Amino acid sequence: NTAYHEAGHALVAVMVPEADPLHKVTIIPRGMALGLTMQLPEGDRYTSTRSYLEGQLRVLMGGRLAEELVFGSDSMTTGAGNDLERATELARKMVCEWGMSAKMGPLTFGKQEQNIFLGKEFARHQDYSESTAVAIDEEIRRFITEAYDDARTIPDEHRPALEAITAGLLEDEVLDGEEIYALIAANSDVDVEAIRQHKQRNRQEVSETA
């Protein structure tokens, strides 16, 4: 399951134009993580666009989607727990801190207060009504479910590439970005080089506007 899970992340990371370039994928356990998919931005990133953040949500959904495709919804594992937690927190920030929800508008919700006695702990004060809280929850859910639905077709439409990446991980345990790109190119009709150039242009545009 871990190999398919990480292969799903890797495949979606490559196929989503807004996502950072893929650096390395491993199924060697590290701490609590059974595997890891690493992406590295090209250049410094001081701000993030909404499309970039939505791309990150899609990548986070890739592992669960691969598991669901291969093993079925009844055989989902707990491996996506951290992905879902990170996706929920990112979506919450998009809605509550960065004003990226058209429904909620260019506002922030929930003042963050630092505990002056402990120094490092933060508490979020709910400074809005219960009806607003419901609306916030709905927008967080919408961001995540849209990312899930948008990324769903990638493992399905590129199943041979998913299988090739999985086999590579099972054999070598670690694959770098170049090896992943080569496997996708050899097992699909995707123009990998065009995708890489598009990602590079995106990073250049970010650097110029930062």
C-alpha positions as CSV (number, residue, x, y, z in Angstrom):
1,N,0.0,0.0,0.0
2,T,2.8,2.4,0.8
3,A,4.4,2.1,-2.6
4,Y,1.0,2.9,-4.3
5,H,0.4,5.7,-1.9
6,E,3.7,7.5,-2.6
7,A,3.4,6.7,-6.3
8,G,0.0,8.5,-6.3
9,H,1.5,11.6,-4.7
10,A,4.4,11.5,-7.2
11,L,2.2,11.1,-10.2
12,V,-0.2,13.9,-9.2
13,A,2.8,16.2,-8.3
14,V,4.1,15.8,-11.8
15,M,0.8,16.2,-13.6
16,V,-0.5,19.2,-11.7
17,P,1.1,22.2,-13.5
18,E,1.0,24.5,-10.4
19,A,2.8,22.0,-8.1
20,D,6.5,22.3,-7.2
21,P,8.9,20.1,-9.1
22,L,9.4,16.5,-7.8
23,H,12.6,15.9,-6.0
24,K,12.5,12.4,-4.5
25,V,10.2,9.6,-3.4
26,T,10.9,7.0,-0.9
27,I,9.1,4.1,0.9
28,I,11.7,3.8,3.6
29,P,10.0,4.6,6.9
30,R,11.1,7.8,8.6
31,G,9.7,8.5,12.1
32,M,5.9,8.1,11.9
33,A,5.9,8.3,8.1
34,L,5.9,5.0,6.1
35,G,7.1,6.9,3.0
36,L,7.7,10.4,1.7
37,T,7.3,12.4,-1.5
38,M,9.6,15.4,-1.6
39,Q,9.1,18.5,-3.7
40,L,11.5,21.4,-4.0
41,P,10.5,24.8,-5.2
42,E,12.8,26.4,-7.8
43,G,14.0,29.5,-6.1
44,D,12.7,31.3,-3.1
45,R,8.9,31.6,-2.5
46,Y,7.8,34.4,-0.2
47,T,4.1,34.4,-1.3
48,S,1.8,31.8,-2.8
49,T,-1.0,32.1,-5.3
50,R,-4.4,30.5,-4.8
51,S,-3.7,28.3,-7.8
52,Y,-0.4,27.1,-6.3
53,L,-2.1,26.3,-3.0
54,E,-4.9,24.4,-4.8
55,G,-2.3,22.4,-6.6
56,Q,-0.7,21.5,-3.2
57,L,-4.2,20.3,-2.1
58,R,-4.4,18.0,-5.2
59,V,-0.9,16.6,-4.5
60,L,-1.9,15.8,-0.9
61,M,-4.9,13.9,-2.2
62,G,-2.8,11.8,-4.6
63,G,-1.9,9.1,-2.1
64,R,-5.5,8.4,-1.0
65,L,-6.7,8.4,-4.6
66,A,-4.1,5.8,-5.6
67,E,-5.1,3.6,-2.8
68,E,-8.8,3.9,-3.6
69,L,-8.2,3.2,-7.3
70,V,-6.1,0.1,-6.7
71,F,-7.6,-1.4,-3.6
72,G,-11.1,0.0,-3.5
73,S,-12.8,2.4,-1.1
74,D,-13.4,-0.5,1.4
75,S,-9.7,-1.1,1.7
76,M,-8.5,2.4,2.4
77,T,-5.7,2.6,5.0
78,T,-4.8,5.1,7.7
79,G,-1.8,6.1,5.6
80,A,-3.5,9.3,4.4
81,G,-4.2,10.6,7.9
82,N,-1.3,13.1,7.9
83,D,-2.1,14.2,4.3
84,L,-5.7,14.9,5.2
85,E,-4.7,16.8,8.3
86,R,-2.3,19.0,6.3
87,A,-4.9,19.5,3.6
88,T,-7.5,20.6,6.1
89,E,-5.1,23.0,7.8
90,L,-4.0,24.5,4.5
91,A,-7.7,24.9,3.4
92,R,-8.5,26.5,6.7
93,K,-5.7,29.1,6.2
94,M,-6.9,29.8,2.7
95,V,-10.3,30.6,4.1
96,C,-9.5,32.1,7.5
97,E,-6.2,33.8,7.1
98,W,-5.6,34.6,3.4
99,G,-9.0,35.6,2.2
100,M,-9.1,33.2,-0.7
101,S,-12.7,32.2,-0.4
102,A,-15.0,34.1,-2.7
103,K,-17.9,33.2,-0.5
104,M,-16.3,34.5,2.8
105,G,-14.7,37.5,1.1
106,P,-11.3,39.2,1.8
107,L,-11.6,38.8,5.5
108,T,-9.7,37.0,8.3
109,F,-11.5,34.9,10.9
110,G,-10.2,33.8,14.3
111,K,-7.7,36.1,15.9
112,Q,-4.5,34.2,16.8
113,E,-3.2,34.9,20.3
114,Q,0.1,33.8,21.8
115,N,0.2,32.4,25.3
116,I,2.6,34.9,26.9
117,F,3.5,32.5,29.7
118,L,4.4,29.5,27.6
119,G,5.8,31.5,24.8
120,K,5.3,29.0,22.0
121,E,1.7,27.9,22.3
122,F,-1.0,29.7,20.3
123,A,-4.7,29.8,20.7
124,R,-7.2,30.8,18.1
125,H,-10.0,33.0,19.4
126,Q,-13.4,32.6,17.6
127,D,-14.5,36.1,16.9
128,Y,-17.4,35.2,14.7
129,S,-20.9,33.8,14.9
130,E,-21.9,30.2,14.8
131,S,-23.5,30.7,11.3
132,T,-20.2,32.1,10.1
133,A,-18.4,29.1,11.6
134,V,-20.7,26.8,9.6
135,A,-20.0,28.8,6.4
136,I,-16.2,28.5,7.1
137,D,-16.5,24.7,7.5
138,E,-18.4,24.5,4.3
139,E,-15.7,26.4,2.4
140,I,-12.9,24.3,3.9
141,R,-14.8,21.2,2.8
142,R,-15.3,22.7,-0.6
143,F,-11.6,23.4,-1.2
144,I,-10.7,19.9,-0.2
145,T,-13.4,18.0,-2.0
146,E,-12.8,20.0,-5.2
147,A,-9.1,19.2,-5.0
148,Y,-10.0,15.5,-4.5
149,D,-12.3,15.5,-7.4
150,D,-9.9,17.4,-9.7
151,A,-7.0,15.0,-8.9
152,R,-9.1,11.8,-9.1
153,T,-8.7,11.4,-12.9
154,I,-4.9,11.5,-12.8
155,P,-4.2,8.0,-11.3
156,D,-7.1,6.6,-13.3
157,E,-6.1,8.0,-16.7
158,H,-2.4,7.2,-16.1
159,R,-2.6,3.8,-14.5
160,P,0.4,2.3,-16.4
161,A,2.6,5.2,-15.1
162,L,1.2,4.7,-11.6
163,E,2.1,0.9,-11.8
164,A,5.6,1.7,-13.1
165,I,6.4,4.1,-10.3
166,T,5.1,1.6,-7.8
167,A,7.2,-1.2,-9.2
168,G,10.2,1.1,-9.2
169,L,9.7,2.0,-5.5
170,L,9.2,-1.7,-4.6
171,E,12.5,-2.6,-6.3
172,D,14.7,0.4,-5.3
173,E,12.8,1.9,-2.4
174,V,14.0,5.4,-3.4
175,L,13.4,7.2,-6.8
176,D,14.6,10.7,-7.6
177,G,12.7,13.1,-9.7
178,E,14.5,12.3,-12.9
179,E,13.6,8.6,-12.6
180,I,10.0,9.4,-11.9
181,Y,9.8,11.7,-15.0
182,A,11.4,9.0,-17.1
183,L,8.9,6.3,-15.9
184,I,6.0,8.5,-16.7
185,A,7.3,9.4,-20.1
186,A,7.9,5.7,-20.9
187,N,4.5,4.6,-19.7
188,S,2.2,7.3,-21.0
189,D,1.7,9.7,-23.8
190,V,2.3,12.7,-21.6
191,D,4.8,15.3,-22.8
192,V,6.9,15.3,-19.6
193,E,9.4,17.8,-20.9
194,A,6.5,20.3,-21.7
195,I,5.3,19.8,-18.1
196,R,8.8,20.5,-16.7
197,Q,9.1,23.7,-18.8
198,H,5.7,24.9,-17.7
199,K,6.7,24.4,-14.0
200,Q,9.9,26.2,-14.6
201,R,8.1,29.2,-16.1
202,N,5.7,29.2,-13.2
203,R,8.6,29.4,-10.7
204,Q,10.3,32.2,-12.8
205,E,7.0,34.2,-12.7
206,V,6.8,33.8,-8.9
207,S,10.4,34.9,-8.5
208,E,9.9,38.0,-10.6
209,T,6.7,39.0,-8.7
210,A,8.0,38.2,-5.2
